[in-house]
Amino acid sequence: MVIEYKCPGAALNRNVRVEIKKCPSCSYEVEIFEDESAIKCPKCGTEVRRQSAPSCVSWCKHARKCLGEKKWNELIKDMKKRQQK
């Protein structure tokens, strides 16, 4: 299931995607936004990972400012890890 909403840092014609993923441990439905690579399940604490898909970090020149330095660095680090595999 994909839900779209308007990202305040994006151009007028871009939307941020949200994936609904089932937790691999408890099957709880977890929302993972495009700018997140993983999130802890609020029900059991298991890490739920988003499918590897292009992120705004890889193409948007405003991503660093829009996401903030901390989140941007996390996503860059995660992208580099995936590329090394």
C-alpha positions in Angstrom: 0.0 0.0 0.0 1.4 3.4 -1.0 0.2 6.7 0.5 1.3 10.0 -1.0 1.5 13.4 0.6 3.0 16.7 -0.4 6.6 17.2 0.8 7.1 20.8 1.9 10.7 20.7 0.6 9.9 19.2 -2.8 8.9 20.9 -6.1 5.2 21.3 -6.7 5.0 18.2 -8.9 6.8 15.8 -6.5 5.2 13.6 -3.8 6.8 11.7 -1.0 6.0 8.0 -0.9 5.0 6.0 2.2 5.3 2.2 2.2 3.3 0.1 4.6 5.4 -2.9 5.5 4.5 -5.8 7.8 6.9 -6.4 10.6 8.8 -9.7 10.0 8.3 -10.6 13.7 4.8 -9.6 14.7 3.1 -8.7 11.3 2.2 -5.2 12.6 1.8 -2.8 9.7 4.5 -0.1 9.9 4.7 3.1 7.9 8.1 3.8 6.4 8.6 7.1 4.6 10.8 7.6 1.5 13.4 9.4 3.6 13.8 6.4 6.0 15.7 3.3 5.3 14.5 1.4 8.4 12.3 2.0 11.4 11.7 0.0 14.6 8.3 -1.6 14.9 6.3 0.3 17.5 4.7 -3.0 18.7 7.7 -5.3 19.2 10.9 -3.2 18.4 12.1 -5.3 15.5 13.8 -3.3 12.7 11.7 -3.1 9.6 13.6 -2.1 6.4 12.2 -0.3 3.4 12.7 -1.9 0.0 15.7 -0.4 -1.7 14.4 2.2 -4.0 15.6 5.5 -5.3 15.5 8.1 -2.6 15.3 11.9 -3.0 18.8 11.9 -1.5 20.2 10.4 -4.7 18.7 13.0 -7.1 17.5 16.1 -5.3 19.9 18.9 -4.8 17.8 20.2 -1.9 17.6 16.9 0.0 20.3 17.8 2.5 18.6 21.0 3.5 15.1 19.5 3.4 15.9 16.4 5.4 18.3 18.0 7.8 22.0 17.1 8.3 21.4 14.2 10.6 18.8 12.4 8.5 20.7 13.1 5.3 23.9 11.7 6.7 22.1 8.5 7.9 20.6 8.0 4.4 24.0 8.6 2.6 25.6 6.1 5.0 22.9 3.5 4.3 23.1 4.0 0.5 26.9 3.5 0.6 26.4 0.2 2.7 24.0 -1.1 0.1 26.4 -0.3 -2.8 29.2 -2.2 -1.1 27.1 -5.4 -0.9 
